[in-house]
């Protein structure tokens, strides 16, 4: 999704000349995008250490902010950041010698990535593109005790962050 804010006339010898979208896409220019998408880990078996059953996938909504430079009519490249909107939340109780320790678990995502695009379709008023992305994904798991009593020795919550490389495919239209 591309957010365009207004138009600007070009001035040549005191006269206003309108700039068309085709003129803009023919020369180098920068783009800023706000996006809404999703992250799916369809083949990853997700298991908490205390659970017998495991989930076979994870999905969350992502909000994105990206910056790109389109240096030719056919190619663009840039970078961006994406944050998970809807964290996974569940129970993560532990059975120990002193009984059951009740706690909650939540998972969040952060993606720092680069992107590239190839504009394969250029028509009057809109363009279609395909591309790829690659970068770093950080998965943050937070465990928090439900009991609000005083913690003398240990913290009330623990955060475990895991990071690794990621790749993806992208596509879209602009109008």
N, C-alpha and C positions, 0 to 999 in steps of 0.2 A: 504494500500500500504506500503510495507516494502522496505527500501532502504538499501542495503548491499554494503559495500565498501571493496572489495578485499578479499583475503584469507591469512591465516597465517599458515606456516608449524610448526608442533610440533617437538622439538628436544629431542631425547633420545640417550644418549651415542654417540653424534657426528653425528647421522644420521637424515636426514629429513624424517618425517613421515607425510603424508598428512592427514588432518582432514576432514572427510566427513560431510555433512549436518546432516546425521543421528546421527553421534557422538555428534555433537553440541546440537541437540534437545533432546538428552538423559540426558544431565546434565544441571544444573542451568546456566542461562546466561541472560544478559540484552539486550533489544532492544530499538532503537530509531526510530520513524516513522514520516514521513511527510505525511500528508493526504489531500485529497480534497473530500469534501462531501457536504451535504445540510442540511438545517434546514427548516422544514415545520411546520406551525401551521395551520392545515387544518380545524379545527372546531372552531377556535377562530374568532369571529366577530370583525373586526378592524374598529373602528369609531373615527374620530376626532370630537371634540366637536362642530365644526362649520359646519360639513357636514350633509346632509340629507341622502345620500347613504353611505353604509358601504361595505368594502371588506370582503369576506367570508374566506379568507386565506392569509397567508403570506409565502413567500419562499425566501431564500437567499443561496448563495454559502458560504461554510465555508472552511477555511484553518486551518489545525490542526497540532500540534506538540505534540507527545505522547511519554512517556517513560514507559516501562513495564519490569517486571522481570518474566522470565519463570522458575519456580522452579522445574517443572517436565515435562515429555513428554506430558502430557495432559492438564496442567493448567498454566495460566499466569495472572498477575494482574499489574496494574500501574495507572498512572495519566496523564492528559494532559490539554491543553488549545486550544480553537478554537475561531477564529475571523470571523465575517461576512465580506465577500469581497464586496458584492453588496448591499449597503444600499437602503432601500425603500425611494424614494424621491417624494414629491408631494406638491401641493399648500395647504396652510392652512390659507386662508384669514378670517378675522374677520370683521363683520359688527358692527359698534358702532354708537354712537350719532354723532361723528365727521366725519363719512364716513367709507370707507372700509380701513382697515389696511392690506396691502399685506405682506405676509410672506411665507417662505418655511419651509417644515418639512422634516426631514430625520430620519431614524431609523437604528441603528446598534446593533449588538449582540456580546456578549462575553460569553463563556462557560468555566467554570473550572470544571473538572470532574475526577472521578475515573473510572476504567474499569476492567473487568474480562473477561477471555476467556476460552473456553473448546475446545480443538483440537479433533474433532470427526473423521477426515479423515487424515491418515498419509500414503502417498504413496511415491514411489521413485521420488524425485525431487519436490514434492509439498505437502502442507497440507491445510486442510480446517478447519475453526473454526467458532463457534458462541459464542456470549457473550452479555454482558449488560454493561450499563454505568449509572452513576448517579452523580449528583453534583448540581452546582449553575449556573443559567443562568441570565445574566444581559442584559436588553433591555434598550437602551439609545435613547430617542427621543430628537431631537434638533430642536428648532423653531428659525428662524432667519428673521429679518425684511428685506424686499427688498429695502426699501427706505434707501439710504446711507447718509441721513442727519445727523446732530449732535444730539446725544442722550444726553439730559441734565439730566433727572431724572432717566431713566431706561436704562438697558443694551440693546444692539443690538440683543442679542440672549439669549435663555433660554434652559437649558438642564434638562430634567426630566428622571431620571434613576429608573427603576423598576427591582427588583430582586426576584428570587424565586427558589424553587427546580425543578429539571428536572430528568427524567429517559428516557432511550432509549434502543433499541436493536441494535446489531451490528453483522456483519458477514463478512467473507472474505476468501481469499485464499492466500497462500504464496508459492512462488516457488524459 
